[in-house]
């Protein structure tokens, strides 16, 4: 999938990447591809012990033909809050409840709104 959808950086992360439960087709003349995706990252502590972190998420990609820009919306995690403290912020919206629950990223902030 990382080769088929190169603009989606979340499909380029880590190693041991794979998609499963793949469904493809059309709906109302638009191409649709849905799948579950997995990748892994690793860390090693000072004693040489290696820990593997598994990431799993579901993806739905719809070909609209519209000039859309990159936009990522996902549940906000503890690490996003740490990143915000260090200056790596996402886009916050008028709804504080929405902004606390979701991490929103886009190279064009105005378009994301």
TATALIN-V390612 format. One record per residue. N is the residue number from 1. SS is DSSP state (a for helix, b for strand, c for the rest). NEAR is the number of other ideal C-beta (glycine too) atoms within 8 Angstrom. Layout:
N;SS;NEAR
N;SS;NEAR
//
This chain:
1;c;10
2;c;9
3;c;5
4;c;5
5;c;9
6;c;7
7;c;5
8;c;10
9;a;6
10;a;8
11;a;11
12;c;7
13;c;9
14;c;8
15;b;7
16;b;7
17;b;12
18;b;6
19;b;11
20;b;7
21;b;7
22;b;8
23;b;8
24;b;7
25;b;6
26;b;7
27;b;7
28;c;4
29;c;4
30;b;10
31;b;8
32;b;13
33;b;10
34;b;11
35;b;12
36;b;10
37;b;14
38;b;12
39;b;11
40;b;11
41;b;10
42;b;9
43;b;7
44;b;7
45;c;7
46;c;3
47;c;4
48;c;6
49;c;6
50;b;7
51;b;8
52;b;7
53;b;8
54;b;7
55;b;10
56;b;6
57;b;8
58;b;7
59;b;13
60;b;7
61;b;9
62;b;8
63;c;7
64;c;6
65;c;4
66;c;4
67;c;3
68;c;5
69;c;8
70;c;6
71;c;10
72;b;9
73;b;6
74;b;7
75;b;6
76;c;10
77;c;7
78;a;5
79;a;6
80;a;10
81;a;9
82;a;8
83;a;10
84;a;10
85;a;6
86;c;6
87;c;6
88;c;5
89;c;7
90;c;9
91;c;10
92;c;6
93;c;8
94;c;3
95;c;6
96;a;6
97;a;6
98;a;8
99;a;10
100;a;6
101;a;7
102;b;9
103;b;11
104;b;13
105;b;8
106;c;12
107;c;4
108;c;7
109;a;7
110;a;5
111;a;8
112;a;10
113;c;6
//
